[in-house]
């Protein structure tokens, strides 16, 4: 049992080192040797868990994306109205991005650069299925604009990455009032105007 926990700890250390180094130095400036050193393991140990650097980054992305979406949908219920469901999901996403900024920054980099392979990107999208289903229901009910899911995400969810990065830099501190304003702007951008 202790050996299994030690193995889990090493793998987690590699994932955490990857997130920190990619966030600080970028994908291409993060060699495996640097990841191993930060994780306090030998470089050869990485290959017990991952095929190569691309595999390490892809698996890290999928794990962080799964954690992010589990958090985002934890209090969502499919019986909620479209507007209520979107508000619950959006506010949970905002909370994750602002409290788990290292993970959120890693996801933002992965989503906005070609460092993740297409198979991993598609796997990451699957984790968003409850939100995509909510939007589909909203379009069908005439509550959500008939835009592609990419457009809906770009206008309603992606601005949270910008706000999170500006908060990490110390340019802004998102309080409850500003978060509510940001939510209202996000909802206004995708709802059908009556």
Helices and strands as residue ranges (DSSP letters): H 2-25, H 32-39, H 43-49, H 53-73, H 82-99, H 101-112, H 118-126, H 129-140, H 149-156, H 159-168, H 176-190
